[in-house]
Amino acid sequence: MITYLESTYESRGASFTLATPVLHKVCFNHYDRTEVMKWCEQNCKAKFYPGPSWAGHFFEFEDDEDAVWFALRWA
């Protein structure tokens, strides 16, 4: 399930609501990054985002379940 954060903005007398997915950050140990990416492509239902290699070893997930399965497999 994807959890959304809703924010309401006003501009020129009109208001609109923007819903953005709440990302779940999961760190993983030092594995082959290519292997981890391949696993995500095969197993994740929603979008996921690998962290830049200079920032550490982590992925961020839109789907709550994807984050849990990733943590169980790689963390």
N, CA, C and O atoms as a GROMACS GRO file, in nm:
protein
  300
    1MET      N    1   0.084  -0.118   0.000
    1MET     CA    2   0.000   0.000   0.000
    1MET      C    3   0.088   0.124   0.000
    1MET      O    4   0.187   0.132   0.073
    2ILE      N    5   0.051   0.218  -0.081
    2ILE     CA    6   0.127   0.342  -0.087
    2ILE      C    7   0.058   0.446   0.000
    2ILE      O    8  -0.062   0.470  -0.013
    3THR      N    9   0.134   0.507   0.088
    3THR     CA   10   0.083   0.612   0.176
    3THR      C   11   0.116   0.746   0.114
    3THR      O   12   0.229   0.770   0.072
    4TYR      N   13   0.017   0.835   0.108
    4TYR     CA   14   0.037   0.966   0.047
    4TYR      C   15   0.028   1.076   0.152
    4TYR      O   16  -0.048   1.067   0.248
    5LEU      N   17   0.108   1.180   0.131
    5LEU     CA   18   0.102   1.301   0.212
    5LEU      C   19   0.035   1.407   0.127
    5LEU      O   20   0.082   1.440   0.018
    6GLU      N   21  -0.074   1.460   0.176
    6GLU     CA   22  -0.148   1.562   0.100
    6GLU      C   23  -0.116   1.701   0.153
    6GLU      O   24  -0.118   1.725   0.273
    7SER      N   25  -0.086   1.791   0.061
    7SER     CA   26  -0.056   1.930   0.095
    7SER      C   27  -0.146   2.019   0.011
    7SER      O   28  -0.162   1.997  -0.109
    8THR      N   29  -0.205   2.120   0.074
    8THR     CA   30  -0.293   2.213   0.004
    8THR      C   31  -0.221   2.346  -0.015
    8THR      O   32  -0.160   2.398   0.078
    9TYR      N   33  -0.229   2.399  -0.136
    9TYR     CA   34  -0.164   2.525  -0.171
    9TYR      C   35  -0.266   2.621  -0.230
    9TYR      O   36  -0.368   2.580  -0.286
   10GLU      N   37  -0.237   2.749  -0.215
   10GLU     CA   38  -0.322   2.852  -0.274
   10GLU      C   39  -0.238   2.939  -0.366
   10GLU      O   40  -0.126   2.978  -0.333
   11SER      N   41  -0.296   2.968  -0.481
   11SER     CA   42  -0.227   3.054  -0.577
   11SER      C   43  -0.330   3.130  -0.659
   11SER      O   44  -0.418   3.070  -0.722
   12ARG      N   45  -0.319   3.260  -0.658
   12ARG     CA   46  -0.408   3.348  -0.736
   12ARG      C   47  -0.556   3.321  -0.708
   12ARG      O   48  -0.637   3.319  -0.800
   13GLY      N   49  -0.588   3.302  -0.583
   13GLY     CA   50  -0.727   3.283  -0.543
   13GLY      C   51  -0.779   3.141  -0.557
   13GLY      O   52  -0.892   3.113  -0.516
   14ALA      N   53  -0.701   3.052  -0.612
   14ALA     CA   54  -0.744   2.912  -0.627
   14ALA      C   55  -0.659   2.825  -0.536
   14ALA      O   56  -0.542   2.853  -0.511
   15SER      N   57  -0.719   2.720  -0.486
   15SER     CA   58  -0.643   2.628  -0.403
   15SER      C   59  -0.640   2.490  -0.470
   15SER      O   60  -0.735   2.451  -0.539
   16PHE      N   61  -0.533   2.420  -0.450
   16PHE     CA   62  -0.522   2.286  -0.504
   16PHE      C   63  -0.448   2.197  -0.405
   16PHE      O   64  -0.370   2.246  -0.322
   17THR      N   65  -0.472   2.068  -0.414
   17THR     CA   66  -0.410   1.971  -0.325
   17THR      C   67  -0.314   1.884  -0.403
   17THR      O   68  -0.347   1.836  -0.512
   18LEU      N   69  -0.197   1.865  -0.348
   18LEU     CA   70  -0.095   1.783  -0.410
   18LEU      C   71  -0.068   1.663  -0.320
   18LEU      O   72  -0.041   1.680  -0.201
   19ALA      N   73  -0.077   1.543  -0.375
   19ALA     CA   74  -0.051   1.420  -0.299
   19ALA      C   75   0.081   1.361  -0.345
   19ALA      O   76   0.098   1.330  -0.463
   20THR      N   77   0.175   1.346  -0.253
   20THR     CA   78   0.304   1.287  -0.285
   20THR      C   79   0.323   1.161  -0.200
   20THR      O   80   0.283   1.159  -0.084
   21PRO      N   81   0.385   1.057  -0.258
   21PRO     CA   82   0.405   0.935  -0.181
   21PRO      C   83   0.508   0.956  -0.070
   21PRO      O   84   0.607   1.027  -0.089
   22VAL      N   85   0.484   0.893   0.043
   22VAL     CA   86   0.579   0.895   0.153
   22VAL      C   87   0.682   0.786   0.124
   22VAL      O   88   0.646   0.669   0.109
   23LEU      N   89   0.809   0.824   0.114
   23LEU     CA   90   0.913   0.727   0.082
   23LEU      C   91   0.965   0.661   0.209
   23LEU      O   92   0.979   0.724   0.314
   24HIS      N   93   0.992   0.531   0.198
   24HIS     CA   94   1.045   0.452   0.309
   24HIS      C   95   1.190   0.418   0.278
   24HIS      O   96   1.218   0.345   0.182
   25LYS      N   97   1.281   0.470   0.358
   25LYS     CA   98   1.424   0.449   0.335
   25LYS      C   99   1.470   0.325   0.409
   25LYS      O  100   1.446   0.310   0.529
   26VAL      N  101   1.536   0.234   0.336
   26VAL     CA  102   1.586   0.111   0.396
   26VAL      C  103   1.734   0.098   0.360
   26VAL      O  104   1.771   0.096   0.243
   27CYS      N  105   1.818   0.091   0.463
   27CYS     CA  106   1.961   0.073   0.442
   27CYS      C  107   1.992  -0.076   0.430
   27CYS      O  108   1.922  -0.160   0.487
   28PHE      N  109   2.096  -0.108   0.354
   28PHE     CA  110   2.136  -0.248   0.340
   28PHE      C  111   2.286  -0.260   0.356
   28PHE      O  112   2.360  -0.163   0.340
   29ASN      N  113   2.329  -0.381   0.387
   29ASN     CA  114   2.472  -0.407   0.406
   29ASN      C  115   2.544  -0.403   0.272
   29ASN      O  116   2.482  -0.386   0.168
   30HIS      N  117   2.672  -0.418   0.276
   30HIS     CA  118   2.755  -0.409   0.156
   30HIS      C  119   2.740  -0.534   0.069
   30HIS      O  120   2.815  -0.630   0.083
   31TYR      N  121   2.643  -0.530  -0.020
   31TYR     CA  122   2.622  -0.635  -0.118
   31TYR      C  123   2.654  -0.579  -0.255
   31TYR      O  124   2.681  -0.460  -0.270
   32ASP      N  125   2.651  -0.665  -0.354
   32ASP     CA  126   2.668  -0.621  -0.492
   32ASP      C  127   2.547  -0.537  -0.531
   32ASP      O  128   2.435  -0.588  -0.536
   33ARG      N  129   2.568  -0.410  -0.557
   33ARG     CA  130   2.459  -0.317  -0.586
   33ARG      C  131   2.378  -0.362  -0.708
   33ARG      O  132   2.256  -0.341  -0.713
   34THR      N  133   2.444  -0.422  -0.806
   34THR     CA  134   2.375  -0.471  -0.926
   34THR      C  135   2.278  -0.582  -0.890
   34THR      O  136   2.167  -0.589  -0.944
   35GLU      N  137   2.318  -0.670  -0.801
   35GLU     CA  138   2.232  -0.780  -0.758
   35GLU      C  139   2.110  -0.727  -0.684
   35GLU      O  140   1.998  -0.776  -0.703
   36VAL      N  141   2.130  -0.628  -0.599
   36VAL     CA  142   2.019  -0.568  -0.524
   36VAL      C  143   1.922  -0.499  -0.619
   36VAL      O  144   1.800  -0.512  -0.602
   37MET      N  145   1.973  -0.427  -0.717
   37MET     CA  146   1.888  -0.358  -0.815
   37MET      C  147   1.805  -0.458  -0.895
   37MET      O  148   1.687  -0.437  -0.920
   38LYS      N  149   1.868  -0.566  -0.935
   38LYS     CA  150   1.798  -0.670  -1.011
   38LYS      C  151   1.686  -0.730  -0.927
   38LYS      O  152   1.576  -0.756  -0.978
   39TRP      N  153   1.712  -0.754  -0.799
   39TRP     CA  154   1.609  -0.808  -0.709
   39TRP      C  155   1.491  -0.712  -0.701
   39TRP      O  156   1.375  -0.754  -0.706
   40CYS      N  157   1.518  -0.583  -0.688
   40CYS     CA  158   1.412  -0.482  -0.680
   40CYS      C  159   1.328  -0.479  -0.807
   40CYS      O  160   1.205  -0.474  -0.802
   41GLU      N  161   1.395  -0.484  -0.922
   41GLU     CA  162   1.323  -0.482  -1.049
   41GLU      C  163   1.230  -0.603  -1.064
   41GLU      O  164   1.124  -0.592  -1.124
   42GLN      N  165   1.270  -0.717  -1.010
   42GLN     CA  166   1.190  -0.839  -1.022
   42GLN      C  167   1.081  -0.850  -0.916
   42GLN      O  168   0.981  -0.918  -0.939
   43ASN      N  169   1.098  -0.786  -0.801
   43ASN     CA  170   1.008  -0.810  -0.688
   43ASN      C  171   0.923  -0.691  -0.643
   43ASN      O  172   0.823  -0.712  -0.574
   44CYS      N  173   0.959  -0.571  -0.677
   44CYS     CA  174   0.885  -0.455  -0.628
   44CYS      C  175   0.764  -0.426  -0.716
   44CYS      O  176   0.770  -0.435  -0.838
   45LYS      N  177   0.652  -0.391  -0.650
   45LYS     CA  178   0.528  -0.359  -0.720
   45LYS      C  179   0.521  -0.212  -0.761
   45LYS      O  180   0.463  -0.179  -0.864
   46ALA      N  181   0.579  -0.126  -0.680
   46ALA     CA  182   0.572   0.019  -0.705
   46ALA      C  183   0.712   0.072  -0.733
   46ALA      O  184   0.810  -0.003  -0.738
   47LYS      N  185   0.720   0.201  -0.751
   47LYS     CA  186   0.849   0.263  -0.780
   47LYS      C  187   0.942   0.256  -0.660
   47LYS      O  188   0.900   0.258  -0.544
   48PHE      N  189   1.071   0.247  -0.691
   48PHE     CA  190   1.175   0.249  -0.589
   48PHE      C  191   1.290   0.333  -0.641
   48PHE      O  192   1.305   0.351  -0.762
   49TYR      N  193   1.371   0.384  -0.550
   49TYR     CA  194   1.478   0.475  -0.587
   49TYR      C  195   1.605   0.436  -0.514
   49TYR      O  196   1.610   0.441  -0.392
   50PRO      N  197   1.710   0.398  -0.588
   50PRO     CA  198   1.837   0.368  -0.522
   50PRO      C  199   1.904   0.497  -0.478
   50PRO      O  200   1.900   0.598  -0.548
   51GLY      N  201   1.964   0.493  -0.362
   51GLY     CA  202   2.039   0.610  -0.315
   51GLY      C  203   2.170   0.620  -0.390
   51GLY      O  204   2.222   0.520  -0.437
   52PRO      N  205   2.225   0.740  -0.402
   52PRO     CA  206   2.353   0.754  -0.470
   52PRO      C  207   2.463   0.684  -0.390
   52PRO      O  208   2.462   0.685  -0.267
   53SER      N  209   2.556   0.624  -0.460
   53SER     CA  210   2.659   0.543  -0.393
   53SER      C  211   2.742   0.624  -0.294
   53SER      O  212   2.790   0.570  -0.196
   54TRP      N  213   2.758   0.754  -0.319
   54TRP     CA  214   2.838   0.836  -0.229
   54TRP      C  215   2.764   0.866  -0.098
   54TRP      O  216   2.826   0.911  -0.001
   55ALA      N  217   2.632   0.842  -0.094
   55ALA     CA  218   2.552   0.873   0.026
   55ALA      C  219   2.530   0.752   0.115
   55ALA      O  220   2.468   0.764   0.220
   56GLY      N  221   2.581   0.637   0.075
   56GLY     CA  222   2.562   0.516   0.154
   56GLY      C  223   2.485   0.412   0.076
   56GLY      O  224   2.456   0.430  -0.042
   57HIS      N  225   2.452   0.304   0.143
   57HIS     CA  226   2.382   0.194   0.078
   57HIS      C  227   2.236   0.193   0.124
   57HIS      O  228   2.205   0.144   0.232
   58PHE      N  229   2.148   0.248   0.042
   58PHE     CA  230   2.006   0.249   0.077
   58PHE      C  231   1.921   0.259  -0.049
   58PHE      O  232   1.967   0.302  -0.155
   59PHE      N  233   1.797   0.217  -0.034
   59PHE     CA  234   1.694   0.235  -0.137
   59PHE      C  235   1.576   0.302  -0.068
   59PHE      O  236   1.558   0.288   0.053
   60GLU      N  237   1.496   0.375  -0.145
   60GLU     CA  238   1.372   0.432  -0.094
   60GLU      C  239   1.257   0.376  -0.176
   60GLU      O  240   1.267   0.361  -0.297
   61PHE      N  241   1.148   0.344  -0.106
   61PHE     CA  242   1.036   0.276  -0.168
   61PHE      C  243   0.908   0.355  -0.147
   61PHE      O  244   0.886   0.413  -0.041
   62GLU      N  245   0.823   0.357  -0.250
   62GLU     CA  246   0.691   0.418  -0.237
   62GLU      C  247   0.594   0.323  -0.167
   62GLU      O  248   0.511   0.367  -0.088
   63ASP      N  249   0.605   0.195  -0.195
   63ASP     CA  250   0.513   0.096  -0.139
   63ASP      C  251   0.564   0.043  -0.005
   63ASP      O  252   0.680   0.003   0.006
   64ASP      N  253   0.478   0.044   0.096
   64ASP     CA  254   0.515  -0.003   0.230
   64ASP      C  255   0.561  -0.148   0.227
   64ASP      O  256   0.662  -0.183   0.288
   65GLU      N  257   0.489  -0.233   0.155
   65GLU     CA  258   0.522  -0.375   0.151
   65GLU      C  259   0.655  -0.400   0.081
   65GLU      O  260   0.731  -0.487   0.123
   66ASP      N  261   0.683  -0.326  -0.025
   66ASP     CA  262   0.812  -0.340  -0.093
   66ASP      C  263   0.927  -0.310   0.004
   66ASP      O  264   1.028  -0.380   0.004
   67ALA      N  265   0.910  -0.207   0.085
   67ALA     CA  266   1.014  -0.171   0.182
   67ALA      C  267   1.034  -0.282   0.285
   67ALA      O  268   1.147  -0.313   0.322
   68VAL      N  269   0.925  -0.342   0.330
   68VAL     CA  270   0.935  -0.451   0.429
   68VAL      C  271   1.004  -0.572   0.369
   68VAL      O  272   1.094  -0.628   0.430
   69TRP      N  273   0.963  -0.613   0.248
   69TRP     CA  274   1.025  -0.729   0.184
   69TRP      C  275   1.173  -0.704   0.156
   69TRP      O  276   1.255  -0.795   0.171
   70PHE      N  277   1.206  -0.583   0.116
   70PHE     CA  278   1.346  -0.549   0.092
   70PHE      C  279   1.427  -0.559   0.221
   70PHE      O  280   1.537  -0.614   0.222
   71ALA      N  281   1.372  -0.506   0.329
   71ALA     CA  282   1.442  -0.511   0.458
   71ALA      C  283   1.461  -0.654   0.504
   71ALA      O  284   1.567  -0.688   0.557
   72LEU      N  285   1.360  -0.737   0.485
   72LEU     CA  286   1.373  -0.877   0.526
   72LEU      C  287   1.479  -0.950   0.443
   72LEU      O  288   1.547  -1.039   0.494
   73ARG      N  289   1.493  -0.912   0.319
   73ARG     CA  290   1.589  -0.981   0.231
   73ARG      C  291   1.731  -0.925   0.244
   73ARG      O  292   1.827  -1.003   0.246
   74TRP      N  293   1.746  -0.794   0.252
   74TRP     CA  294   1.879  -0.733   0.239
   74TRP      C  295   1.932  -0.664   0.363
   74TRP      O  296   2.053  -0.647   0.375
   75ALA      N  297   1.847  -0.622   0.456
   75ALA     CA  298   1.897  -0.545   0.570
   75ALA      C  299   1.959  -0.632   0.677
   75ALA      O  300   2.005  -0.581   0.780
   0.00000   0.00000   0.00000
